Amino acid sequence: MLKGHLQIDLHNEITGENKRIEQDNMVTNALGYVLGLAANAGAKGVNAFDDLLPAATKALGGLFLFDGALTEDVNNVHFPMNVHLIGHAGQETNTTAKLAGSINKAESGRTDTGYVNVWDFSTSQANGTIASLALTHTKAGVDPFRGAQYSEGSLTCDRSYCPLTFDESTGTLYLYSSGLIYKKLFYTNIVKAYTPYLGEETKVFDFAFKDPENYYYWAVADGYDGYLYAVYVPNVTQQGTASIRIRKFKISDFSFQEEAEQTIAVQNVTAKATGGTDFQEQMNAVVSSGYLYFISYDENTLYKVDLSNTVDVKEVNFGSTRCRKIFPMRGGGVFATFEWTGTTSSGSTTTYGSPGIVYPDGKYRMTDESTSSVGYPIYYISHETGHLQRFEVWSSNLYYSFACNYLGTICNLSSPVVKTSAQSMKVTYTLTDAI
């Protein structure tokens, strides 16, 4: 059993004033979940423990800072979408990013009863209201949005198979491909006398998409509200009306029973069509927790429509940054892949990219210091199930992994503090092996 203790030191670089906040905090079930998944991977010949142990510098070696309170529940392990990330840090040094701090290796290390991690944030980093903090995986502390940690390798089906949902009680993975839904056995529970190989894909549902709007015109994804949605958006290249079709299927009981199709007209917008010959071209519109999100034709704006009141349309503008693909997030909002044009050290023009998120209230975050040259796309589908299992499609295949941007501990401050551009900050997190 672990115990956590937090200390925040704020130092005003102008006045010299110091402020200290201290309190204990709870440890969630996230560590137990990922260690269990790692044990299962080990049974299949993949050593995932190297990425998790020792826990203090790996599985719990990263830090999140949020501007709102977190639900204090040991099963609250998923990256939250009801509060905003305002800072993060892993086991690396970062002096230029607006959100990411640096590990202080000189002050971090073993104690008599556990381990202490110390992170430093400069006057330009993690500014704003700090209401809660959480430990997470070290790689999520460095990059909160990419998410996946280890891979068991290919699930023996190609990238055209999109993971839709996973039935943990039966070990059944449901996949979408070319207008059809398939199921495939995939056991993740290690407590079994025999863990079988993956089964063959078995067709269980046909959307019956018809010309001229065949399957490659529709974006299909879990809405995280008990339903699966298929969305069709036509191209609107100039300001006008987008007539968007939405089909809704019950997924909570895996019956895929369809409700009445809905067509909504969104006025004074442009829209990027959901059509394409490859599945990666489709994810320009999704439904997430009761809201329709779709990308503008120039990819610089994301529209959000309340499906219970379709005249309620909000815009999120990204400036010169392009939002290339979107996917529903557990808890609302969307995961997004972003791209922008930049200049290399040699002076040539190139395309940079980063994963990110758009919150339900329209605020967004991405890896703001990213200067990674990206192919197309970074990755274009991710589905995360209840206990942190994650099924992802990358550029060439479908993989199984776990989400590493979890909440490993939860600490809600008794009184939120505000870090300003005049203050530097030190966060000291002590983990103790309780007896």
C-alpha positions, 0 to 999 in steps of 0.5 A: 500500500502506498501513501502520497504527500504533496508539498508546493513551494511558490517563490516570487522572483520579484518580492522574494515572498515564499508560500508553502502548501502541504497535504496528504493525498490518495492513491488510486487503482491505476497502478494495480490496473496497469501492473495487471495488464503488464502481467498479462502481457508477460504471459504472452512474452512481452516484458512491460514491467520495465516500463512500470517499475520502479513505480516511483520513477516510471508508473508514478514518475509523472505529474499533472496539474489541473485547474479544478477539483478531481473526484476522489475515488480510487476508480477515478483513473482516466484523464479528466475532461471536466477540468483543464490541464495547466501543467505537467512534468516527467523525468525529463528537463524542459525549460521552454514549454508553457506547460511542462516543467523539469525533474530536479534530479539533485533533490529527487531520490530514495528516502528511508521509507519510499521515494521523493520526486521534485519538479521545478517550474519556471515563471513562464510555466504552468501559470494559472489556478492550481486546484488539484494534482495527480501522479501519472506515468512518466511518459504521460508527464512528458507528453500527456496526450499521446497516451499509449505505453507498451504494445503487445504487437499486432492483433493480426488484422490490418489498419482498416479495422477500427476498434469500437468497443470492448466487452471486458466480461467476455474478452470480446473486441468489436471492430469496424471495417468497410460498413461492417462490425466484427467481433474478435476474442481477446482475453486480457484477464490473466486469471485463466487456465488457458489464454487462447490466441485471438479468434478470427473476425466474425461479422455481427452487424451490417450498417447497410450503407447504400450508394451514393453515400456508401460506407466510405462517406461515413465516420463511425465511432463510440459516443461514450454515452451508450451509443455508437454513431455514424456521421455523414458530412458533405463538403461545404467549401464556402460559408453556407449550410451543412446538412449532416446525417447522424445514425445512432446505434445502441452499443451498451448491450452490444445489440447495435439496435438503430434509432431513427436517423437524424438530419441536422442543418448547420447554417453559416459554416464550412465543413470538411467532408467525411468521405474518403477511400481510406478509413483515415480520411473519414474522421472529420466529424464525431459525436461525443457525449451528446454533441456533434463535432465537425472540422471546417473545410480549411481545418482551422475551426472546430464546430460543436453542435448540441444534439438536444438543441441543434441551433446551439452551435459553438466554434473553436478556432485554432488560428493557423494551426490545422485540426486534422482528425478528431475522435470522441473522448471519455468524459466529453470533448475530442482527441485531435491531431494537430499540424502546423507549418514551421521552419527547420534549423536549416531554414526550410519549411516543414510540417510539424504535428502534435496530438492534443485534446479539445475540452467540452467547453472549447478550450484546447491543449496540445504539446506546445513545444512539439517540433516533430516532423510528422507523416500523415497521420500521427495516428487516427483512432484510439479506443480506451476501455474501462480499466485502461486497456487501449486499442489503437490503429497506427500507420500500419496496424492495429495494436493493444496497449494501455493508456499511460495518461492515467490518474495514479494519485489524486490530491485536491488542494484545500484551497486552490492557489494561483501561480503567476508569471512572477513566481517559480514553483517547486512541487515535491511529491513523496511516496511512502511504502505504508506498513 
